[in-house]
Amino acid sequence: MNDKQKELYFAALDQIEHNLSIIRPGTPFVEFNEKSWRIPAKYLPHRYTLAVHGTGMADEWPGILLHPDFDENFSGVIEENMVLNVESLIAEEGSESIKLETQVLVTSKGAERLDSFPWEDM
């Protein structure tokens, strides 16, 4: 990867890892939003609007929007045994984008990754 690709990749990975770390059963969606990773301003125009969504054909419930798009009236709670997808898309004007996603099972201890794809180690 070139330097720009590494920058974008590590920002995306930081977002995924941070949001994975705060997934706990009993967490209201609004609290998840409050604690979620804050996307830097330079990446905002090209963001993917979902931080977390359910598993299915495409962006299934619960679609928890990224912090700038979150609706404070969107109610719900992360529950044990939910299967969720944690997402990131990082890009800035004139650059490529990095999109990462991992599927997790919500356990009593938090998010357990269901995929085995390794993150890049640089």
Buried (B, 14 or more C-beta within 10 A) or exposed (E): EEEEBEBBBBBBBEBBBBBBEBBBBEBEBBBBBEBBBEBEEEBEEBBBEBBBBBBEEEBEEBBBBBBEEBEEEBEBBBEEEBEBBBBBBBBBEEBEBBEBBBBBBBBEEBBEEEEEEEEEEE
